Amino acid sequence: MAVEEQFSLTIPDTAAAKMLTVGDLHSFLVTELKRLQRPDFNEEHIFERLREIICAQLGVKPAAVVPSARFVADLGAD
């Protein structure tokens, strides 16, 4: 997964299954990177990089990638 590669971490399948929105994924990343003591990423940087990845992977416009956007219903992920 591009997100895992970008942030050099693993998202467990059980956690991924619970992530319905961009905000869910962003919150997971922020929490996990803090837990791993990775100060090289701040919340804004994480969201902007996440937006770039989602746009590239799903072919959506940046304006569509907001915290409340649902991956399947709003962004067309399958």
HTML snippet that shows the backbone in 3Dmol.js (N, CA, C, O; Angstrom):
<script src="https://3Dmol.org/build/3Dmol-min.js"></script>
<div id="view" style="width:600px;height:400px;position:relative"></div>
<script>
const pdb = `
ATOM      1  N   MET A   1       0.839  -1.173   0.000  1.00  0.00           N
ATOM      2  CA  MET A   1       0.000   0.000   0.000  1.00  0.00           C
ATOM      3  C   MET A   1       0.887   1.241   0.000  1.00  0.00           C
ATOM      4  O   MET A   1       1.864   1.304   0.746  1.00  0.00           O
ATOM      5  N   ALA A   2       0.559   2.207  -0.815  1.00  0.00           N
ATOM      6  CA  ALA A   2       1.367   3.411  -0.962  1.00  0.00           C
ATOM      7  C   ALA A   2       1.480   4.201   0.335  1.00  0.00           C
ATOM      8  O   ALA A   2       2.521   4.797   0.609  1.00  0.00           O
ATOM      9  N   VAL A   3       0.421   4.208   1.131  1.00  0.00           N
ATOM     10  CA  VAL A   3       0.455   4.938   2.401  1.00  0.00           C
ATOM     11  C   VAL A   3       1.485   4.310   3.335  1.00  0.00           C
ATOM     12  O   VAL A   3       2.265   5.018   3.973  1.00  0.00           O
ATOM     13  N   GLU A   4       1.486   3.007   3.411  1.00  0.00           N
ATOM     14  CA  GLU A   4       2.451   2.316   4.267  1.00  0.00           C
ATOM     15  C   GLU A   4       3.880   2.589   3.809  1.00  0.00           C
ATOM     16  O   GLU A   4       4.767   2.807   4.634  1.00  0.00           O
ATOM     17  N   GLU A   5       4.100   2.580   2.512  1.00  0.00           N
ATOM     18  CA  GLU A   5       5.432   2.854   1.983  1.00  0.00           C
ATOM     19  C   GLU A   5       5.857   4.288   2.278  1.00  0.00           C
ATOM     20  O   GLU A   5       6.987   4.533   2.699  1.00  0.00           O
ATOM     21  N   GLN A   6       4.947   5.232   2.056  1.00  0.00           N
ATOM     22  CA  GLN A   6       5.270   6.640   2.270  1.00  0.00           C
ATOM     23  C   GLN A   6       5.666   6.933   3.715  1.00  0.00           C
ATOM     24  O   GLN A   6       6.614   7.676   3.970  1.00  0.00           O
ATOM     25  N   PHE A   7       4.932   6.344   4.652  1.00  0.00           N
ATOM     26  CA  PHE A   7       5.160   6.636   6.059  1.00  0.00           C
ATOM     27  C   PHE A   7       5.977   5.565   6.779  1.00  0.00           C
ATOM     28  O   PHE A   7       6.169   5.637   7.993  1.00  0.00           O
ATOM     29  N   SER A   8       6.450   4.584   6.039  1.00  0.00           N
ATOM     30  CA  SER A   8       7.297   3.513   6.579  1.00  0.00           C
ATOM     31  C   SER A   8       6.691   2.861   7.818  1.00  0.00           C
ATOM     32  O   SER A   8       7.316   2.774   8.875  1.00  0.00           O
ATOM     33  N   LEU A   9       5.464   2.411   7.649  1.00  0.00           N
ATOM     34  CA  LEU A   9       4.790   1.694   8.723  1.00  0.00           C
ATOM     35  C   LEU A   9       3.821   0.684   8.129  1.00  0.00           C
ATOM     36  O   LEU A   9       3.549   0.698   6.928  1.00  0.00           O
ATOM     37  N   THR A  10       3.303  -0.194   8.986  1.00  0.00           N
ATOM     38  CA  THR A  10       2.355  -1.205   8.551  1.00  0.00           C
ATOM     39  C   THR A  10       1.010  -0.914   9.180  1.00  0.00           C
ATOM     40  O   THR A  10       0.920  -0.631  10.375  1.00  0.00           O
ATOM     41  N   ILE A  11      -0.041  -0.985   8.367  1.00  0.00           N
ATOM     42  CA  ILE A  11      -1.401  -0.816   8.864  1.00  0.00           C
ATOM     43  C   ILE A  11      -2.009  -2.207   8.962  1.00  0.00           C
ATOM     44  O   ILE A  11      -2.220  -2.860   7.940  1.00  0.00           O
ATOM     45  N   PRO A  12      -2.294  -2.669  10.172  1.00  0.00           N
ATOM     46  CA  PRO A  12      -2.885  -3.999  10.312  1.00  0.00           C
ATOM     47  C   PRO A  12      -4.235  -4.082   9.590  1.00  0.00           C
ATOM     48  O   PRO A  12      -4.984  -3.107   9.545  1.00  0.00           O
ATOM     49  N   ASP A  13      -4.532  -5.242   9.033  1.00  0.00           N
ATOM     50  CA  ASP A  13      -5.798  -5.423   8.317  1.00  0.00           C
ATOM     51  C   ASP A  13      -6.995  -5.098   9.186  1.00  0.00           C
ATOM     52  O   ASP A  13      -7.975  -4.532   8.703  1.00  0.00           O
ATOM     53  N   THR A  14      -6.931  -5.448  10.462  1.00  0.00           N
ATOM     54  CA  THR A  14      -8.053  -5.171  11.360  1.00  0.00           C
ATOM     55  C   THR A  14      -8.277  -3.669  11.522  1.00  0.00           C
ATOM     56  O   THR A  14      -9.419  -3.215  11.600  1.00  0.00           O
ATOM     57  N   ALA A  15      -7.195  -2.902  11.572  1.00  0.00           N
ATOM     58  CA  ALA A  15      -7.311  -1.444  11.671  1.00  0.00           C
ATOM     59  C   ALA A  15      -7.807  -0.860  10.350  1.00  0.00           C
ATOM     60  O   ALA A  15      -8.666   0.022  10.341  1.00  0.00           O
ATOM     61  N   ALA A  16      -7.268  -1.349   9.241  1.00  0.00           N
ATOM     62  CA  ALA A  16      -7.663  -0.845   7.926  1.00  0.00           C
ATOM     63  C   ALA A  16      -9.150  -1.069   7.662  1.00  0.00           C
ATOM     64  O   ALA A  16      -9.804  -0.229   7.044  1.00  0.00           O
ATOM     65  N   ALA A  17      -9.681  -2.187   8.121  1.00  0.00           N
ATOM     66  CA  ALA A  17     -11.088  -2.499   7.907  1.00  0.00           C
ATOM     67  C   ALA A  17     -12.015  -1.503   8.596  1.00  0.00           C
ATOM     68  O   ALA A  17     -13.168  -1.345   8.195  1.00  0.00           O
ATOM     69  N   LYS A  18     -11.516  -0.835   9.626  1.00  0.00           N
ATOM     70  CA  LYS A  18     -12.326   0.125  10.384  1.00  0.00           C
ATOM     71  C   LYS A  18     -12.221   1.543   9.835  1.00  0.00           C
ATOM     72  O   LYS A  18     -12.952   2.433  10.271  1.00  0.00           O
ATOM     73  N   MET A  19     -11.328   1.755   8.893  1.00  0.00           N
ATOM     74  CA  MET A  19     -11.106   3.096   8.352  1.00  0.00           C
ATOM     75  C   MET A  19     -12.044   3.345   7.184  1.00  0.00           C
ATOM     76  O   MET A  19     -11.798   2.901   6.063  1.00  0.00           O
ATOM     77  N   LEU A  20     -13.117   4.059   7.462  1.00  0.00           N
ATOM     78  CA  LEU A  20     -14.119   4.326   6.439  1.00  0.00           C
ATOM     79  C   LEU A  20     -13.917   5.669   5.760  1.00  0.00           C
ATOM     80  O   LEU A  20     -14.347   5.867   4.623  1.00  0.00           O
ATOM     81  N   THR A  21     -13.264   6.591   6.455  1.00  0.00           N
ATOM     82  CA  THR A  21     -13.095   7.938   5.906  1.00  0.00           C
ATOM     83  C   THR A  21     -11.616   8.318   5.852  1.00  0.00           C
ATOM     84  O   THR A  21     -10.761   7.672   6.457  1.00  0.00           O
ATOM     85  N   VAL A  22     -11.351   9.379   5.112  1.00  0.00           N
ATOM     86  CA  VAL A  22      -9.994   9.925   5.056  1.00  0.00           C
ATOM     87  C   VAL A  22      -9.556  10.342   6.455  1.00  0.00           C
ATOM     88  O   VAL A  22      -8.401  10.149   6.836  1.00  0.00           O
ATOM     89  N   GLY A  23     -10.480  10.914   7.215  1.00  0.00           N
ATOM     90  CA  GLY A  23     -10.173  11.328   8.581  1.00  0.00           C
ATOM     91  C   GLY A  23      -9.778  10.164   9.469  1.00  0.00           C
ATOM     92  O   GLY A  23      -8.895  10.295  10.316  1.00  0.00           O
ATOM     93  N   ASP A  24     -10.438   9.013   9.277  1.00  0.00           N
ATOM     94  CA  ASP A  24     -10.075   7.818  10.045  1.00  0.00           C
ATOM     95  C   ASP A  24      -8.626   7.423   9.771  1.00  0.00           C
ATOM     96  O   ASP A  24      -7.866   7.134  10.695  1.00  0.00           O
ATOM     97  N   LEU A  25      -8.259   7.415   8.507  1.00  0.00           N
ATOM     98  CA  LEU A  25      -6.893   7.041   8.132  1.00  0.00           C
ATOM     99  C   LEU A  25      -5.899   8.070   8.649  1.00  0.00           C
ATOM    100  O   LEU A  25      -4.843   7.710   9.169  1.00  0.00           O
ATOM    101  N   HIS A  26      -6.230   9.337   8.508  1.00  0.00           N
ATOM    102  CA  HIS A  26      -5.355  10.405   8.984  1.00  0.00           C
ATOM    103  C   HIS A  26      -5.132  10.281  10.489  1.00  0.00           C
ATOM    104  O   HIS A  26      -3.998  10.381  10.956  1.00  0.00           O
ATOM    105  N   SER A  27      -6.187  10.068  11.238  1.00  0.00           N
ATOM    106  CA  SER A  27      -6.071   9.923  12.698  1.00  0.00           C
ATOM    107  C   SER A  27      -5.181   8.740  13.063  1.00  0.00           C
ATOM    108  O   SER A  27      -4.348   8.834  13.964  1.00  0.00           O
ATOM    109  N   PHE A  28      -5.363   7.634  12.360  1.00  0.00           N
ATOM    110  CA  PHE A  28      -4.517   6.457  12.608  1.00  0.00           C
ATOM    111  C   PHE A  28      -3.051   6.802  12.362  1.00  0.00           C
ATOM    112  O   PHE A  28      -2.188   6.479  13.179  1.00  0.00           O
ATOM    113  N   LEU A  29      -2.772   7.456  11.244  1.00  0.00           N
ATOM    114  CA  LEU A  29      -1.391   7.791  10.903  1.00  0.00           C
ATOM    115  C   LEU A  29      -0.772   8.722  11.942  1.00  0.00           C
ATOM    116  O   LEU A  29       0.363   8.509  12.369  1.00  0.00           O
ATOM    117  N   VAL A  30      -1.510   9.747  12.349  1.00  0.00           N
ATOM    118  CA  VAL A  30      -0.999  10.695  13.340  1.00  0.00           C
ATOM    119  C   VAL A  30      -0.677   9.959  14.635  1.00  0.00           C
ATOM    120  O   VAL A  30       0.403  10.129  15.200  1.00  0.00           O
ATOM    121  N   THR A  31      -1.605   9.151  15.098  1.00  0.00           N
ATOM    122  CA  THR A  31      -1.411   8.408  16.348  1.00  0.00           C
ATOM    123  C   THR A  31      -0.230   7.448  16.253  1.00  0.00           C
ATOM    124  O   THR A  31       0.596   7.375  17.163  1.00  0.00           O
ATOM    125  N   GLU A  32      -0.156   6.719  15.153  1.00  0.00           N
ATOM    126  CA  GLU A  32       0.903   5.720  14.994  1.00  0.00           C
ATOM    127  C   GLU A  32       2.278   6.381  14.854  1.00  0.00           C
ATOM    128  O   GLU A  32       3.255   5.902  15.430  1.00  0.00           O
ATOM    129  N   LEU A  33       2.358   7.457  14.108  1.00  0.00           N
ATOM    130  CA  LEU A  33       3.647   8.130  13.943  1.00  0.00           C
ATOM    131  C   LEU A  33       4.111   8.765  15.253  1.00  0.00           C
ATOM    132  O   LEU A  33       5.307   8.798  15.541  1.00  0.00           O
ATOM    133  N   LYS A  34       3.165   9.267  16.043  1.00  0.00           N
ATOM    134  CA  LYS A  34       3.539   9.781  17.368  1.00  0.00           C
ATOM    135  C   LYS A  34       4.020   8.643  18.254  1.00  0.00           C
ATOM    136  O   LYS A  34       5.011   8.784  18.971  1.00  0.00           O
ATOM    137  N   ARG A  35       3.314   7.508  18.204  1.00  0.00           N
ATOM    138  CA  ARG A  35       3.701   6.357  19.007  1.00  0.00           C
ATOM    139  C   ARG A  35       5.115   5.895  18.648  1.00  0.00           C
ATOM    140  O   ARG A  35       5.890   5.493  19.515  1.00  0.00           O
ATOM    141  N   LEU A  36       5.428   5.962  17.370  1.00  0.00           N
ATOM    142  CA  LEU A  36       6.750   5.554  16.892  1.00  0.00           C
ATOM    143  C   LEU A  36       7.798   6.648  17.066  1.00  0.00           C
ATOM    144  O   LEU A  36       8.958   6.479  16.690  1.00  0.00           O
ATOM    145  N   GLN A  37       7.374   7.766  17.636  1.00  0.00           N
ATOM    146  CA  GLN A  37       8.255   8.909  17.866  1.00  0.00           C
ATOM    147  C   GLN A  37       8.921   9.381  16.582  1.00  0.00           C
ATOM    148  O   GLN A  37      10.142   9.504  16.489  1.00  0.00           O
ATOM    149  N   ARG A  38       8.068   9.639  15.601  1.00  0.00           N
ATOM    150  CA  ARG A  38       8.537  10.112  14.295  1.00  0.00           C
ATOM    151  C   ARG A  38       8.242  11.606  14.160  1.00  0.00           C
ATOM    152  O   ARG A  38       7.227  11.974  13.568  1.00  0.00           O
ATOM    153  N   PRO A  39       9.092  12.464  14.690  1.00  0.00           N
ATOM    154  CA  PRO A  39       8.830  13.908  14.658  1.00  0.00           C
ATOM    155  C   PRO A  39       8.974  14.542  13.281  1.00  0.00           C
ATOM    156  O   PRO A  39       8.688  15.727  13.107  1.00  0.00           O
ATOM    157  N   ASP A  40       9.417  13.755  12.300  1.00  0.00           N
ATOM    158  CA  ASP A  40       9.602  14.293  10.958  1.00  0.00           C
ATOM    159  C   ASP A  40       8.275  14.547  10.244  1.00  0.00           C
ATOM    160  O   ASP A  40       8.263  15.113   9.151  1.00  0.00           O
ATOM    161  N   PHE A  41       7.170  14.141  10.841  1.00  0.00           N
ATOM    162  CA  PHE A  41       5.848  14.357  10.253  1.00  0.00           C
ATOM    163  C   PHE A  41       4.969  15.116  11.231  1.00  0.00           C
ATOM    164  O   PHE A  41       4.845  14.723  12.391  1.00  0.00           O
ATOM    165  N   ASN A  42       4.347  16.223  10.763  1.00  0.00           N
ATOM    166  CA  ASN A  42       3.344  16.878  11.584  1.00  0.00           C
ATOM    167  C   ASN A  42       1.971  16.593  10.966  1.00  0.00           C
ATOM    168  O   ASN A  42       1.890  16.088   9.846  1.00  0.00           O
ATOM    169  N   GLU A  43       0.914  16.909  11.676  1.00  0.00           N
ATOM    170  CA  GLU A  43      -0.430  16.544  11.223  1.00  0.00           C
ATOM    171  C   GLU A  43      -0.771  17.114   9.850  1.00  0.00           C
ATOM    172  O   GLU A  43      -1.378  16.432   9.023  1.00  0.00           O
ATOM    173  N   GLU A  44      -0.384  18.352   9.611  1.00  0.00           N
ATOM    174  CA  GLU A  44      -0.675  18.979   8.312  1.00  0.00           C
ATOM    175  C   GLU A  44       0.090  18.288   7.187  1.00  0.00           C
ATOM    176  O   GLU A  44      -0.471  18.012   6.127  1.00  0.00           O
ATOM    177  N   HIS A  45       1.352  18.015   7.417  1.00  0.00           N
ATOM    178  CA  HIS A  45       2.165  17.330   6.415  1.00  0.00           C
ATOM    179  C   HIS A  45       1.594  15.948   6.126  1.00  0.00           C
ATOM    180  O   HIS A  45       1.534  15.526   4.971  1.00  0.00           O
ATOM    181  N   ILE A  46       1.179  15.248   7.166  1.00  0.00           N
ATOM    182  CA  ILE A  46       0.588  13.915   6.985  1.00  0.00           C
ATOM    183  C   ILE A  46      -0.646  14.007   6.105  1.00  0.00           C
ATOM    184  O   ILE A  46      -0.814  13.212   5.180  1.00  0.00           O
ATOM    185  N   PHE A  47      -1.519  14.983   6.389  1.00  0.00           N
ATOM    186  CA  PHE A  47      -2.749  15.097   5.598  1.00  0.00           C
ATOM    187  C   PHE A  47      -2.444  15.448   4.142  1.00  0.00           C
ATOM    188  O   PHE A  47      -3.037  14.870   3.231  1.00  0.00           O
ATOM    189  N   GLU A  48      -1.535  16.379   3.917  1.00  0.00           N
ATOM    190  CA  GLU A  48      -1.211  16.775   2.542  1.00  0.00           C
ATOM    191  C   GLU A  48      -0.606  15.611   1.764  1.00  0.00           C
ATOM    192  O   GLU A  48      -0.949  15.404   0.600  1.00  0.00           O
ATOM    193  N   ARG A  49       0.269  14.868   2.377  1.00  0.00           N
ATOM    194  CA  ARG A  49       0.866  13.702   1.697  1.00  0.00           C
ATOM    195  C   ARG A  49      -0.186  12.635   1.453  1.00  0.00           C
ATOM    196  O   ARG A  49      -0.200  12.000   0.398  1.00  0.00           O
ATOM    197  N   LEU A  50      -1.069  12.436   2.429  1.00  0.00           N
ATOM    198  CA  LEU A  50      -2.163  11.488   2.282  1.00  0.00           C
ATOM    199  C   LEU A  50      -3.074  11.890   1.130  1.00  0.00           C
ATOM    200  O   LEU A  50      -3.499  11.040   0.348  1.00  0.00           O
ATOM    201  N   ARG A  51      -3.374  13.175   1.023  1.00  0.00           N
ATOM    202  CA  ARG A  51      -4.210  13.682  -0.075  1.00  0.00           C
ATOM    203  C   ARG A  51      -3.552  13.379  -1.425  1.00  0.00           C
ATOM    204  O   ARG A  51      -4.228  12.942  -2.357  1.00  0.00           O
ATOM    205  N   GLU A  52      -2.257  13.604  -1.534  1.00  0.00           N
ATOM    206  CA  GLU A  52      -1.543  13.334  -2.785  1.00  0.00           C
ATOM    207  C   GLU A  52      -1.634  11.856  -3.160  1.00  0.00           C
ATOM    208  O   GLU A  52      -1.863  11.517  -4.321  1.00  0.00           O
ATOM    209  N   ILE A  53      -1.455  10.989  -2.181  1.00  0.00           N
ATOM    210  CA  ILE A  53      -1.510   9.549  -2.435  1.00  0.00           C
ATOM    211  C   ILE A  53      -2.904   9.138  -2.882  1.00  0.00           C
ATOM    212  O   ILE A  53      -3.055   8.395  -3.852  1.00  0.00           O
ATOM    213  N   ILE A  54      -3.926   9.619  -2.177  1.00  0.00           N
ATOM    214  CA  ILE A  54      -5.308   9.255  -2.524  1.00  0.00           C
ATOM    215  C   ILE A  54      -5.657   9.747  -3.923  1.00  0.00           C
ATOM    216  O   ILE A  54      -6.285   9.021  -4.694  1.00  0.00           O
ATOM    217  N   CYS A  55      -5.260  10.962  -4.256  1.00  0.00           N
ATOM    218  CA  CYS A  55      -5.536  11.493  -5.603  1.00  0.00           C
ATOM    219  C   CYS A  55      -4.860  10.638  -6.671  1.00  0.00           C
ATOM    220  O   CYS A  55      -5.465  10.331  -7.699  1.00  0.00           O
ATOM    221  N   ALA A  56      -3.627  10.260  -6.434  1.00  0.00           N
ATOM    222  CA  ALA A  56      -2.892   9.445  -7.401  1.00  0.00           C
ATOM    223  C   ALA A  56      -3.489   8.051  -7.529  1.00  0.00           C
ATOM    224  O   ALA A  56      -3.608   7.525  -8.636  1.00  0.00           O
ATOM    225  N   GLN A  57      -3.862   7.453  -6.412  1.00  0.00           N
ATOM    226  CA  GLN A  57      -4.367   6.083  -6.423  1.00  0.00           C
ATOM    227  C   GLN A  57      -5.796   5.980  -6.948  1.00  0.00           C
ATOM    228  O   GLN A  57      -6.133   5.027  -7.652  1.00  0.00           O
ATOM    229  N   LEU A  58      -6.636   6.957  -6.609  1.00  0.00           N
ATOM    230  CA  LEU A  58      -8.064   6.867  -6.960  1.00  0.00           C
ATOM    231  C   LEU A  58      -8.470   7.788  -8.104  1.00  0.00           C
ATOM    232  O   LEU A  58      -9.594   7.706  -8.597  1.00  0.00           O
ATOM    233  N   GLY A  59      -7.562   8.663  -8.527  1.00  0.00           N
ATOM    234  CA  GLY A  59      -7.877   9.556  -9.635  1.00  0.00           C
ATOM    235  C   GLY A  59      -8.930  10.599  -9.296  1.00  0.00           C
ATOM    236  O   GLY A  59      -9.721  10.994 -10.153  1.00  0.00           O
ATOM    237  N   VAL A  60      -8.938  11.044  -8.045  1.00  0.00           N
ATOM    238  CA  VAL A  60      -9.898  12.073  -7.637  1.00  0.00           C
ATOM    239  C   VAL A  60      -9.186  13.406  -7.516  1.00  0.00           C
ATOM    240  O   VAL A  60      -7.959  13.462  -7.432  1.00  0.00           O
ATOM    241  N   LYS A  61      -9.966  14.482  -7.509  1.00  0.00           N
ATOM    242  CA  LYS A  61      -9.400  15.820  -7.385  1.00  0.00           C
ATOM    243  C   LYS A  61      -9.088  16.112  -5.916  1.00  0.00           C
ATOM    244  O   LYS A  61      -9.782  15.623  -5.025  1.00  0.00           O
ATOM    245  N   PRO A  62      -8.058  16.897  -5.666  1.00  0.00           N
ATOM    246  CA  PRO A  62      -7.685  17.216  -4.284  1.00  0.00           C
ATOM    247  C   PRO A  62      -8.827  17.765  -3.436  1.00  0.00           C
ATOM    248  O   PRO A  62      -8.907  17.475  -2.242  1.00  0.00           O
ATOM    249  N   ALA A  63      -9.700  18.546  -4.036  1.00  0.00           N
ATOM    250  CA  ALA A  63     -10.815  19.131  -3.279  1.00  0.00           C
ATOM    251  C   ALA A  63     -11.762  18.069  -2.723  1.00  0.00           C
ATOM    252  O   ALA A  63     -12.476  18.322  -1.752  1.00  0.00           O
ATOM    253  N   ALA A  64     -11.771  16.889  -3.329  1.00  0.00           N
ATOM    254  CA  ALA A  64     -12.645  15.807  -2.866  1.00  0.00           C
ATOM    255  C   ALA A  64     -12.082  15.093  -1.646  1.00  0.00           C
ATOM    256  O   ALA A  64     -12.812  14.398  -0.939  1.00  0.00           O
ATOM    257  N   VAL A  65     -10.792  15.262  -1.398  1.00  0.00           N
ATOM    258  CA  VAL A  65     -10.135  14.539  -0.311  1.00  0.00           C
ATOM    259  C   VAL A  65     -10.170  15.409   0.945  1.00  0.00           C
ATOM    260  O   VAL A  65      -9.267  16.205   1.204  1.00  0.00           O
ATOM    261  N   VAL A  66     -11.232  15.230   1.705  1.00  0.00           N
ATOM    262  CA  VAL A  66     -11.448  15.942   2.964  1.00  0.00           C
ATOM    263  C   VAL A  66     -11.620  14.893   4.065  1.00  0.00           C
ATOM    264  O   VAL A  66     -11.923  13.738   3.769  1.00  0.00           O
ATOM    265  N   PRO A  67     -11.434  15.274   5.316  1.00  0.00           N
ATOM    266  CA  PRO A  67     -11.530  14.278   6.389  1.00  0.00           C
ATOM    267  C   PRO A  67     -12.827  13.471   6.401  1.00  0.00           C
ATOM    268  O   PRO A  67     -12.809  12.291   6.750  1.00  0.00           O
ATOM    269  N   SER A  68     -13.926  14.071   6.035  1.00  0.00           N
ATOM    270  CA  SER A  68     -15.213  13.366   6.078  1.00  0.00           C
ATOM    271  C   SER A  68     -15.485  12.505   4.847  1.00  0.00           C
ATOM    272  O   SER A  68     -16.474  11.773   4.817  1.00  0.00           O
ATOM    273  N   ALA A  69     -14.629  12.581   3.838  1.00  0.00           N
ATOM    274  CA  ALA A  69     -14.846  11.803   2.608  1.00  0.00           C
ATOM    275  C   ALA A  69     -14.724  10.317   2.904  1.00  0.00           C
ATOM    276  O   ALA A  69     -13.745   9.858   3.494  1.00  0.00           O
ATOM    277  N   ARG A  70     -15.741   9.577   2.480  1.00  0.00           N
ATOM    278  CA  ARG A  70     -15.741   8.117   2.652  1.00  0.00           C
ATOM    279  C   ARG A  70     -15.032   7.500   1.450  1.00  0.00           C
ATOM    280  O   ARG A  70     -15.272   7.883   0.306  1.00  0.00           O
ATOM    281  N   PHE A  71     -14.165   6.548   1.728  1.00  0.00           N
ATOM    282  CA  PHE A  71     -13.367   5.956   0.652  1.00  0.00           C
ATOM    283  C   PHE A  71     -14.222   5.323  -0.425  1.00  0.00           C
ATOM    284  O   PHE A  71     -13.970   5.547  -1.609  1.00  0.00           O
ATOM    285  N   VAL A  72     -15.212   4.551  -0.063  1.00  0.00           N
ATOM    286  CA  VAL A  72     -16.026   3.844  -1.063  1.00  0.00           C
ATOM    287  C   VAL A  72     -17.116   4.749  -1.626  1.00  0.00           C
ATOM    288  O   VAL A  72     -17.190   4.945  -2.839  1.00  0.00           O
ATOM    289  N   ALA A  73     -17.949   5.293  -0.774  1.00  0.00           N
ATOM    290  CA  ALA A  73     -19.120   6.051  -1.229  1.00  0.00           C
ATOM    291  C   ALA A  73     -18.762   7.367  -1.910  1.00  0.00           C
ATOM    292  O   ALA A  73     -19.404   7.748  -2.888  1.00  0.00           O
ATOM    293  N   ASP A  74     -17.755   8.059  -1.410  1.00  0.00           N
ATOM    294  CA  ASP A  74     -17.430   9.387  -1.942  1.00  0.00           C
ATOM    295  C   ASP A  74     -16.270   9.404  -2.927  1.00  0.00           C
ATOM    296  O   ASP A  74     -16.262  10.189  -3.875  1.00  0.00           O
ATOM    297  N   LEU A  75     -15.286   8.531  -2.697  1.00  0.00           N
ATOM    298  CA  LEU A  75     -14.065   8.568  -3.522  1.00  0.00           C
ATOM    299  C   LEU A  75     -13.968   7.408  -4.520  1.00  0.00           C
ATOM    300  O   LEU A  75     -13.047   7.368  -5.336  1.00  0.00           O
ATOM    301  N   GLY A  76     -14.907   6.475  -4.459  1.00  0.00           N
ATOM    302  CA  GLY A  76     -14.952   5.405  -5.435  1.00  0.00           C
ATOM    303  C   GLY A  76     -13.956   4.288  -5.257  1.00  0.00           C
ATOM    304  O   GLY A  76     -13.686   3.542  -6.198  1.00  0.00           O
ATOM    305  N   ALA A  77     -13.396   4.157  -4.050  1.00  0.00           N
ATOM    306  CA  ALA A  77     -12.488   3.041  -3.797  1.00  0.00           C
ATOM    307  C   ALA A  77     -13.298   1.754  -3.772  1.00  0.00           C
ATOM    308  O   ALA A  77     -14.471   1.751  -3.399  1.00  0.00           O
ATOM    309  N   ASP A  78     -12.658   0.661  -4.174  1.00  0.00           N
ATOM    310  CA  ASP A  78     -13.398  -0.620  -4.120  1.00  0.00           C
ATOM    311  C   ASP A  78     -12.741  -1.608  -3.211  1.00  0.00           C
ATOM    312  O   ASP A  78     -13.233  -2.726  -3.055  1.00  0.00           O
TER     313      ASP A  78
END
`;
const viewer = $3Dmol.createViewer("view");
viewer.addModel(pdb, "pdb");
viewer.setStyle({}, {cartoon: {color: "spectrum"}});
viewer.zoomTo();
viewer.render();
</script>
